[in-house]
Amino acid sequence: MFKKTILCIGAGYVGGPTMAVIAKHCPEYKVVVVDINPKRIAQWQSENLPIYEPGLEEVVFTSRGRNLFFSTDVDAHIASSDIIFVSVNTPTKTFGQGAGRAADLQYWEKTARQILKNSSNGKIVVEKSTLPVRTAAAMERILNSNEKGIHFDVLSNPEFLAEGNAIQDLENPDRILIGARHTDSAQKALQQIVDIYAHWIPMEKIVTSNVWSSELSKLVANAFLAQRVSSINTISALCEKTNADIEEVSRAIGMDSRIGSKFLTAGVGFGGSCFKKDILNLAYIAECYGLTEVSKYWEQVVAINSYQQQRFVRIVVSSMFNTVADKKIALFGFAFKADTGDTRESPAIDIAKALMEERAILSIYDPKASDGISSDLQQFRGRFTVEEDPYKTARGAHAIIIATDWKQFKDYQYEKIFEEMEKPAFIFDGRNILDHKKLYEIGFNVHRIGRPPLSHLG
Ligand SMILES: NC(=O)c1ccc[n+]([C@@H]2O[C@H](COP(=O)([O-])OP(=O)(O)OC[C@H]3O[C@@H](n4cnc5c(N)ncnc54)[C@H](O)[C@@H]3O)[C@@H](O)[C@H]2O)c1
């Protein structure tokens, strides 16, 4: 009764939301999302979805059981599908050649072999994961070196959603990019993927290209975004030395239409599972082609991100009379950004670790990311607590650190928080989101990024 069956392998931050939105807009397609992780699938089938995204529940609950299904039976669903999106994780390699930089493609290759083993007819395979340029060629070689006489077309359709804004990004993307080879068969396959997105996305936003441009564009988009963050963070360091104000500089340069105003907020740096891994991968690919200068240029974006976090910790320690040993510090926010529960590569992790190495005692509060904290900091067990209430988190603390840009952090009763803290009380706003003047008037010593501190200590 369904026109076609779409399968997505990998029910993570990308696979789950992306397929839920496709299912919502394409009721005549059956959409199945599979994963090898039974806990994740059970959560997708329950009332408590495995990830937090504003608007996600509504989209999933609308289609689930109608034309959206979640399953652990990867083999059976490969066999019965027409189009397969592959959205498995592609982390940085931790071993062998390219360790710490290249993409670890083992999950990817295993998936290709699994597709081949369980297919008795040709299928369209779509790369949704972010992959090194020219991966589709390897994928096609594996899939089409079969003795069954069946043909696969491998397309690239990278995902540009931003966590925390995923549903809006999927509903109304800046563009959909689909890369395909220029063979008749690949171009027909391309049309089938265009037809899916055309259900809700205007044609002028559906961009097609060759496969290699599509693969590379995803890496480049992340590299450019991260590069803006690192660029503005270098200037924040200069502002602190010169008494220039980073917010004034950002506003002034962001009004230049050639520069634009987005991604110009200075802070403790970027996090998330993608930016660092994708830039390192881009740098590694450049190096493999002998482009050493290109590689070094992009590596510096990651180096500046670490520098900014270390610099922030140095400011915390030096402002607190050069020692935080046995001082309670409240960490507000642990997710890598607001509106997500994802802590992967969150700047909060390295900040927390560095402070605990200085023997601080941390109490940590995050509205949505509590689950990840204990495992991210497991080697420091006993030196931190995870709290459920921000007021309790700050009670008896010497300092508060804002590590994530959650909006609600602006609305707390800081008079009440101040009363219950040790004095002198400090706030280190690593995201420049609070009302600093008001906090200073309450009595806090306020440190912000790229702006002069507001201190009562002379
Ligand atoms: N998270 C983001 O914001 C984002 C945005 C754009 C692109 N991407 C890219 O999308 C890809 C997926 O990212 P994610 O954040 O969704 O990762 P994730 O780790 O949340 O999800 C990947 C899922 O794939 C599953 N998996 C791995 N191997 C499998 C196999 N052989 N069969 C079935 N399931 C398997 C894992 O169990 C996991 O649940 C990555 O390449 C990432 O770079 C991520």
The ligand as an SDF file (V2000), in Angstrom:
LIG
                    3D

 44 48  0  0  0  0  0  0  0  0999 V2000
   24.7840   15.5290   15.0690 N   0  0  0  0  0  0  0  0  0  0  0  0
   24.7150   16.4800   14.1600 C   0  0  0  0  0  0  0  0  0  0  0  0
   24.3580   17.6320   14.4600 O   0  0  0  0  0  0  0  0  0  0  0  0
   25.0630   16.1980   12.7110 C   0  0  0  0  0  0  0  0  0  0  0  0
   24.6990   17.1330   11.7460 C   0  0  0  0  0  0  0  0  0  0  0  0
   24.9990   16.8660   10.4360 C   0  0  0  0  0  0  0  0  0  0  0  0
   25.6560   15.6970   10.0920 C   0  0  0  0  0  0  0  0  0  0  0  0
   26.0170   14.7940   11.0500 N   0  0  0  0  0  0  0  0  0  0  0  0
   26.6740   13.5500   10.6290 C   0  0  0  0  0  0  0  0  0  0  0  0
   25.6890   12.5220   10.6060 O   0  0  0  0  0  0  0  0  0  0  0  0
   26.2750   11.2640   11.0010 C   0  0  0  0  0  0  0  0  0  0  0  0
   25.5070   10.6970   12.1860 C   0  0  0  0  0  0  0  0  0  0  0  0
   25.6370   11.5980   13.2730 O   0  0  0  0  0  0  0  0  0  0  0  0
   24.7560   11.4550   14.5910 P   0  0  0  0  0  0  0  0  0  0  0  0
   25.0340   12.6610   15.4190 O   0  0  0  0  0  0  0  0  0  0  0  0
   23.3540   11.1250   14.2080 O   0  0  0  0  0  0  0  0  0  0  0  0
   25.4500   10.1610   15.2320 O   0  0  0  0  0  0  0  0  0  0  0  0
   24.8900    9.2420   16.3950 P   0  0  0  0  0  0  0  0  0  0  0  0
   26.0690    8.5950   17.0180 O   0  0  0  0  0  0  0  0  0  0  0  0
   23.9120    9.9990   17.2260 O   0  0  0  0  0  0  0  0  0  0  0  0
   24.0370    8.1200   15.6020 O   0  0  0  0  0  0  0  0  0  0  0  0
   24.6000    7.1380   14.7980 C   0  0  0  0  0  0  0  0  0  0  0  0
   23.8330    5.8360   15.0510 C   0  0  0  0  0  0  0  0  0  0  0  0
   24.2750    4.8610   14.1040 O   0  0  0  0  0  0  0  0  0  0  0  0
   24.1920    3.5950   14.7330 C   0  0  0  0  0  0  0  0  0  0  0  0
   24.9690    2.6150   13.9890 N   0  0  0  0  0  0  0  0  0  0  0  0
   26.3210    2.5360   13.8450 C   0  0  0  0  0  0  0  0  0  0  0  0
   26.6420    1.4830   13.0460 N   0  0  0  0  0  0  0  0  0  0  0  0
   25.4780    0.8930   12.6760 C   0  0  0  0  0  0  0  0  0  0  0  0
   25.1430   -0.2320   11.8680 C   0  0  0  0  0  0  0  0  0  0  0  0
   26.0930   -0.9560   11.2720 N   0  0  0  0  0  0  0  0  0  0  0  0
   23.8500   -0.5670   11.7190 N   0  0  0  0  0  0  0  0  0  0  0  0
   22.8740    0.1620   12.3270 C   0  0  0  0  0  0  0  0  0  0  0  0
   23.1230    1.2450   13.1070 N   0  0  0  0  0  0  0  0  0  0  0  0
   24.4050    1.6090   13.2770 C   0  0  0  0  0  0  0  0  0  0  0  0
   24.7000    3.8570   16.1300 C   0  0  0  0  0  0  0  0  0  0  0  0
   24.2760    2.8460   17.0290 O   0  0  0  0  0  0  0  0  0  0  0  0
   24.0710    5.2370   16.4340 C   0  0  0  0  0  0  0  0  0  0  0  0
   22.8320    5.1290   17.1240 O   0  0  0  0  0  0  0  0  0  0  0  0
   27.7360   11.5620   11.2870 C   0  0  0  0  0  0  0  0  0  0  0  0
   28.4830   11.2960   10.1250 O   0  0  0  0  0  0  0  0  0  0  0  0
   27.7500   13.0490   11.5690 C   0  0  0  0  0  0  0  0  0  0  0  0
   28.9940   13.6220   11.2570 O   0  0  0  0  0  0  0  0  0  0  0  0
   25.7070   15.0170   12.3510 C   0  0  0  0  0  0  0  0  0  0  0  0
  1  2  1  0
  2  3  2  0
  2  4  1  0
  4  5  1  0
  4 44  2  0
  5  6  2  0
  6  7  1  0
  7  8  2  0
  8  9  1  0
  8 44  1  0
  9 10  1  0
  9 42  1  0
 10 11  1  0
 11 12  1  0
 11 40  1  0
 12 13  1  0
 13 14  1  0
 14 15  2  0
 14 16  1  0
 14 17  1  0
 17 18  1  0
 18 19  2  0
 18 20  1  0
 18 21  1  0
 21 22  1  0
 22 23  1  0
 23 24  1  0
 23 38  1  0
 24 25  1  0
 25 26  1  0
 25 36  1  0
 26 27  1  0
 26 35  1  0
 27 28  2  0
 28 29  1  0
 29 30  1  0
 29 35  2  0
 30 31  1  0
 30 32  2  0
 32 33  1  0
 33 34  2  0
 34 35  1  0
 36 37  1  0
 36 38  1  0
 38 39  1  0
 40 41  1  0
 40 42  1  0
 42 43  1  0
M  CHG  2   8   1  16  -1
M  END
$$$$
